[in-house]
Amino acid sequence: MNMSKVIGLFMLLWMVFPQRNLAQLISYKNDGSRVKSAKETILVNIHPPKRDNTFRAGATPISLPTLLPGIIGAGFSIAKTLLSEQQEKYTATYSGSQTGIGLLILPDTVNKQSAAINIETIDIARILDRDDTAMQVTFVPVAEPHTGLFRFQVQTLRLSYAKAKIKKLGKYGKTIDLSLDIKLEAYWKEPATGAAGSTAGFVLKSGSLGESSILIPGIAPDSTKGFYLEKPYYSGWFQTLPTTALSFANIESDYKTGWYTLTITIKEANPYGINSKQRSDFFSATSGDLSTLLKSFVPSK
């Protein structure tokens, strides 16, 4: 290979590889215009309640089941969303997860009936480059105190830029439909029973405590303010841990028990870029079968 060909090959590589390194991610404003960024980060943060007198007075006690039913099946749909390459641009999916220690806590350390969920708020955010927040949702757990069940409510929502492409309509912008999928899995200790009926150490149990989706339609991205929710949006119901798990909520564990992993998946779809059947398939393709959520489980007061 002569020198001119070597130089030509070097110049070609120099031109190609920098372009790959500088590949940009595209987000969209509500008028369909593009916002370019070099990277994207998905963050999930779990905020526990403050351990003070306010928390002790305001915590909602929750009655725990004696035992959990059989492990909730994932029940994933195998439906395939059939989208063309162009239609796929009008949908987007991104996910984040976070682990936590102490799903349950005893605010009143001498009263087992004071068991409460050790989560005050959860937020997931899609961050562009260093600090440009494209999307942020905050959830709060809401307990049903007599059953050992709780659900998540959307507290705040901010969608500055959509990840799914927005189809223009003249000078007017379009909206995005959001599906917020939440999955909660946990490990916990239960006392191990010896041959004579006495407890001897512990056994470690695990299972899915629930999986549910929240659908919020018709959101126009706005980089200047949060989106006002005209009505409350709730997930389906999740289970807590069995009463036996509270045996290990003691001074050694700071009166907390249960390890857990929370996974949140955000799906965006532009309803003007795909038809209603494709939108429905897209939102349900990886969501849990909610009919299995409470199978064989009727909580008692």
Secondary structure as UniProt FT lines:
FT   HELIX           3..21
FT   STRAND          25..28
FT   TURN            30..31
FT   STRAND          34..37
FT   STRAND          40..47
FT   HELIX           53..58
FT   HELIX           85..88
FT   TURN            89..90
FT   STRAND          91..105
FT   TURN            109..110
FT   HELIX           112..114
FT   STRAND          116..117
FT   STRAND          121..128
FT   TURN            129..131
FT   STRAND          132..144
FT   TURN            145..148
FT   STRAND          149..159
FT   TURN            170..171
FT   STRAND          176..193
FT   TURN            195..196
FT   STRAND          199..219
FT   STRAND          238..239
FT   HELIX           243..248
FT   HELIX           251..253
FT   TURN            254..255
FT   STRAND          256..269
FT   TURN            271..273
FT   HELIX           276..284
FT   TURN            285..286
FT   HELIX           290..292
FT   TURN            293..296
//
